[in-house]
Amino acid sequence: MWTVHQKVQFVLRYAELKSVVVVQRKWRSLHPGEKPPTDKALNRWMNQFKEVLLKSKNLLVDQSV
């Protein structure tokens, strides 16, 4: 199970590197012996992050009106 902190690290690296494979390789190099998340997990976390970001953006717009 991945911690919230680890998920955030993956999402930030994915946003920076634009490649699931590169993020997985980076994880393997930094954490030998630990399996990186699957491509499906990374994509799911990225989509969840985008949804939360959009919801918070909408809340800010609603409050300013």
Backbone bond lengths (Angstrom), bond angles and torsions (degrees), N, CA, C in turn:
res aa  C-N    CA-C-N  psi(-1)  N-CA   C-N-CA  omega(-1)  CA-C   N-CA-C  phi
1 M - - - 1.451 - - 1.524 109.05 -
2 W 1.285 116.27 135.48 1.457 122.17 -178.51 1.523 110.38 -91.37
3 T 1.320 116.26 140.72 1.462 120.06 176.41 1.525 108.75 -79.35
4 V 1.318 116.14 164.01 1.464 120.85 177.81 1.527 109.58 -60.51
5 H 1.323 116.30 -40.98 1.461 120.96 179.76 1.537 110.96 -60.18
6 Q 1.321 117.55 -43.28 1.460 121.33 179.09 1.528 110.90 -65.54
7 K 1.331 116.34 -40.97 1.464 119.63 179.33 1.521 110.74 -61.79
8 V 1.326 116.30 -41.93 1.465 120.58 178.56 1.528 109.70 -62.93
9 Q 1.324 117.14 -42.70 1.466 120.31 177.51 1.528 110.98 -58.46
10 F 1.322 116.86 -44.72 1.461 120.96 179.44 1.524 111.18 -62.72
11 V 1.323 116.62 -45.21 1.465 120.46 -178.55 1.528 110.31 -63.39
12 L 1.322 117.32 -43.39 1.465 120.21 178.92 1.525 111.47 -64.34
13 R 1.315 116.61 -42.36 1.477 119.41 177.99 1.530 110.92 -65.13
14 Y 1.321 115.93 -39.12 1.463 120.06 179.24 1.527 110.09 -64.08
15 A 1.324 116.97 -42.48 1.459 121.01 178.52 1.530 110.62 -63.33
16 E 1.316 116.42 -36.27 1.466 121.23 -179.36 1.529 112.11 -75.84
17 L 1.316 116.98 -46.43 1.461 121.60 -171.44 1.530 113.71 -91.25
18 K 1.318 117.75 -19.33 1.469 124.02 176.82 1.533 113.97 61.20
19 S 1.325 116.78 24.39 1.460 119.67 -179.28 1.523 110.39 -150.79
20 V 1.320 115.48 124.55 1.462 121.01 178.04 1.526 109.96 -62.98
21 V 1.315 117.06 -42.90 1.465 121.61 -177.65 1.525 110.61 -62.30
22 V 1.329 117.29 -42.53 1.465 120.84 -179.85 1.529 110.34 -65.75
23 V 1.335 117.04 -39.49 1.470 120.79 177.35 1.523 109.80 -62.96
24 Q 1.326 117.40 -43.11 1.460 120.91 179.00 1.532 111.16 -63.95
25 R 1.312 117.12 -41.03 1.468 120.63 178.03 1.529 111.10 -64.59
26 K 1.320 115.50 -42.14 1.469 120.47 178.68 1.529 109.77 -60.29
27 W 1.339 116.29 -43.63 1.466 120.70 178.74 1.529 110.82 -60.24
28 R 1.324 115.96 -45.72 1.473 119.99 179.92 1.524 111.63 -60.95
29 S 1.335 117.11 -38.23 1.468 120.00 -178.89 1.529 111.33 -71.73
30 L 1.330 117.06 -33.48 1.468 120.63 -179.63 1.524 113.18 -83.84
31 H 1.334 116.52 -26.49 1.460 121.81 -176.06 1.529 110.15 -131.87
32 P 1.334 117.58 72.42 1.469 120.19 -178.24 1.531 111.89 -58.57
33 G 1.309 115.59 136.68 1.456 120.67 178.61 1.522 114.37 90.49
34 E 1.338 117.48 -14.86 1.469 120.88 178.16 1.521 108.97 -98.97
35 K 1.319 115.50 138.27 1.459 119.72 178.28 1.526 109.73 -77.07
36 P 1.321 117.36 138.82 1.462 120.23 174.83 1.532 109.39 -78.59
37 P 1.317 117.95 165.21 1.460 119.43 176.86 1.530 110.43 -67.65
38 T 1.307 115.59 157.03 1.464 120.35 178.22 1.521 110.05 -73.30
39 D 1.312 115.68 164.07 1.462 119.75 177.69 1.532 110.70 -62.80
40 K 1.332 116.77 -35.63 1.469 120.13 178.36 1.525 111.16 -63.99
41 A 1.332 116.79 -41.29 1.462 120.79 179.68 1.525 110.44 -64.89
42 L 1.333 116.89 -45.43 1.461 120.04 179.58 1.529 111.94 -60.79
43 N 1.313 116.45 -43.55 1.467 120.15 178.87 1.528 111.15 -65.29
44 R 1.331 116.89 -39.26 1.458 120.62 178.39 1.531 110.51 -63.46
45 W 1.338 117.06 -45.06 1.461 120.89 179.48 1.528 111.19 -63.47
46 M 1.324 116.58 -39.27 1.458 120.35 178.88 1.529 110.10 -63.85
47 N 1.323 117.21 -42.85 1.469 120.83 178.48 1.519 111.11 -65.40
48 Q 1.326 117.83 -39.98 1.459 120.83 177.59 1.525 110.79 -63.48
49 F 1.326 116.44 -40.94 1.458 120.98 178.10 1.528 110.61 -61.25
50 K 1.331 116.58 -44.59 1.464 120.73 179.02 1.521 111.33 -62.28
51 E 1.332 117.29 -40.94 1.466 121.00 179.20 1.526 111.08 -62.77
52 V 1.312 116.61 -45.53 1.469 120.98 179.56 1.518 109.98 -63.22
53 L 1.314 116.84 -41.33 1.455 121.56 179.74 1.525 110.66 -62.41
54 L 1.322 116.29 -44.20 1.462 119.90 179.07 1.528 111.83 -65.36
55 K 1.335 117.22 -41.23 1.460 120.43 178.81 1.518 111.07 -63.30
56 S 1.324 117.07 -42.62 1.465 119.71 -179.57 1.526 110.31 -68.28
57 K 1.321 117.15 -34.82 1.456 120.99 176.98 1.532 110.18 -64.03
58 N 1.340 116.16 -44.09 1.465 120.54 178.64 1.523 111.54 -63.47
59 L 1.318 118.16 -37.86 1.455 121.32 177.70 1.523 110.61 -63.89
60 L 1.305 117.27 -40.75 1.460 121.07 179.37 1.532 110.76 -65.42
61 V 1.311 117.10 -39.46 1.472 121.40 178.99 1.524 109.45 -66.31
62 D 1.341 117.27 -43.60 1.455 121.87 -179.86 1.518 111.85 -62.84
63 Q 1.317 117.63 -37.47 1.462 121.81 -178.26 1.526 111.92 -72.87
64 S 1.318 117.61 -28.61 1.454 120.80 -177.16 1.533 112.27 -81.47
65 V 1.321 117.30 -12.64 1.465 121.01 -178.09 1.499 110.99 -83.37
